[in-house]
Amino acid sequence: MEAEGFVLPRTTLDSPAVDRRVTGSTAAGSGFGILGRRLTGASGEFLGSLSPMMKAGGQDFVSVLHRTAPEPLTSVEPEMDYEGLPQGATSSTHMLAGAVAGVMEHCLMYPIDCVKTRMQSLQPEPGARYRNVIDALRQIIQTEGVWRPIRGVNVLAVGAGPAHALYFASYEKIKFSLSDAIHPGANSHCANGVAGCAATVLHDAIMNPAEVVKQRMQMFNSPYRGVLDCMGSLLRLEGPAAFYRSYTTQLTMNVPFQALHFMTYEYLQELLNPHRQYNPSSHVVSGALAGALAAAATTPLDVCKTLLNTQEAPAVHMIQAEASVGAASAPSSRHISGLGEAFRTVYRMGGVAAFFKGVQARVIYQMPSTAISWSVYEFFKYIITKRQHEKRLRGDRDGDK
């Protein structure tokens, strides 16, 4: 007798016991019989079954009399799926996780972003000509001080929090809605791309003014004492339009950037993390590769955006000189405005090669930046969802009591 029922002696396929099992003869004095793989009682009722067991020397059979009484039901806690967030908490979870991810991404990578802005200068001053990213950081720290590479980080942190909160929340909402409509129950690359584009429009509307102030502060020999001085000077000299002069260019750059970024990230997640569990290494690798590819492909547009934000003096002087030489009745333009004019100015001042100025710094910035953003975002989404899941389970238990 064992805990789970009766265990009969093992019999091989060639033994007479198997013949008795097949013919359904009743075991003498046992009170039960064997028919096929069914174990029956003396009155023919079903008691159990015979189950095969594999051995090295061949196949043996062990008959087990299973309990006929049903097993007591045990409550099984549902698994937590951090991708499928609890109802009513989806938006707030995505917004909180996105805000933390955005602030950490921009603040940790800000020194490299400063180098990228300077390396995209069309006519850099002698003191701002760098061979590579490491040389640029070394020269900036030696000549301008150890804190110079992070000058203006505070305005970026203030803008990045709400911008990324809206960015991730809208992306997740639109992605799941479109995926259900296009390909129910499965991932849709088209939905990922459209969601990334829509989220970018909202993100850039908040982030663009911070980008303008940040890049003005990052330039070599920046005349501004601080963030407030820079904002006040822009309002007095160039008007409120200065904060959104590069908005259309930034959208023109970021829409394909984010579409390529999200599609690549989701594709790599399908390969590296098909079950969509919390997997930090897959989030880091997918985010880094997606960011590098999207950054390299959109560098020409980023150069134009930097020119529109910084209004680099040599480029502005060239535009003003050309305007004054042209029609006498047309007033000379004081600023470079619009993607078309920025594109022409970049080409005139440096040719095709100028569109890829700072590509090394941009890729170096974007790889860890997107890796940090995705890993931090997925981590906080997992933690927040886990706590909500545990809270909901505690509430269910209390309700059962």
Summary of the structure (lengths in Angstrom):
residues: 401
radius of gyration: 33.8
end to end distance: 38.4
largest distance: 122.1
contacts: 1206
relative contact order: 0.11
helix: 65%
strand: 7%
